[in-house]
Amino acid sequence: VKLTDNEKSILDGAKGEAPRIALAILKDLGELFGAEELMPVSQVHIDATLYMVDAGVEFAEKLAALGGRSAVPTSLNPSAIDLLHPERLRVPPELLQNSRKLETAYLEMGAAPTWTCAPYQQGLVPRFGEQIAWAESNAIAFANSIIGARTNRYADLVDICASIVGKVPEFGLHLDKNRRAEQIIRLEGFTGEMFRDEKLYPLLGYVFGSLAGDQVTALTGMPPAADIDALKGFSAAAASTGAVGLFHLVGITPEAPDLEACTRSLRPKEEMVITPDMLRAAEATLNIEESGAVDWIALGCPHYSFAEFRSLAKLLDGRRLHGDTAMWIYTSRAVYGWIENRGILSALNNSGVTVFTDGCPLQFPRNAWSFSRAMSNSAKFTHYCFSQTGYPAILGSTAECVETAVTGKIQRRKSPWH
Ligand code: F3S
């Protein structure tokens, strides 16, 4: 990697120890990926915010103590816990202490206390073509594919370095030549009724990700009117089953007004199809149980939007949840404030719903709770639930989750692809 004079002086320690360490790591990353130089980014989203091991805390604390400060606007992915209401989540002292350490270090370095995996739904929306460094798989896929901003799939800890330096190595999806679709997947046999079913989008993302793998892939046949929360669910699921950083939804993705534009009229390496049968099979894989009791409904993976809260409140319509069933919803502080202000939060609380901020439903303190089976409208959550929490999970639409929460028993209706 060829450094500018200014970058060389940072590497020599002229701006302090934290920028020196951060730049050295970014330079090594660039060399690993064959980058020729570093390039500026306008914002960073940090994923290394969730306490897992002490090393993550030590790294953040060390950089903060050495004077590391964000050079560009920087947002934060969820913490492991609800930092505003830890008592509600029954957070054990050690987890609380380590989460607070991370909080202190990142805020000291100048990050905004966003604590959300859907930064694009609370005002931090990059522009089309903007060069950014985001970590968190759903946010990366959304930024590249739905907004048309440009980021690689940045890993934990590299994200902090990018924030301190305000630059990243110039490689991968930052470069126009690497954004061409090399594979095409066509939707075949889908009807208007299927596209109107909310559950189609997470399931489609789930299948799409497993076929796309790590290749930039175009998908034809998605209705241009798919709403933003449906695209969020699709992106999150696709980035769970595949190493998906960028996909082109033809007619939706800004770089893909048509197939020729995103393939640059070159022959794709591979052409595949997704059929309703494949959705049926994916649904069967995700839903091990078809009936019985559910005691934990988890929504907000990725974090719930204001529009999703409004729809949920309408579906619940003031009904009380079943006494043995909890409904937890995770969202950002910004959206929490909006629903509080609009009276939606109190209506949901009166029904028995608990809304958490900042955290992630897959990271809750398991030993403090004793659920037996989960349900969610998120294919990402359903995909990871068993391995992360030990609970089997069921995928349902929002309406199915609501009816299940009210009755305490799995309520699912036949999907149009059955
Ligand atoms: Fe967000 Fe946790 Fe889901 S970080 S996308 S709520 S797994």
Boltz pocket constraint, residues with backbone or C-beta under 6 A from the ligand:
constraints:
  - pocket:
      binder: B
      contacts: [[A, 78], [A, 117], [A, 138], [A, 236], [A, 300], [A, 301], [A, 302], [A, 303], [A, 330], [A, 359], [A, 360], [A, 361], [A, 362], [A, 380], [A, 381]]
      max_distance: 6.0
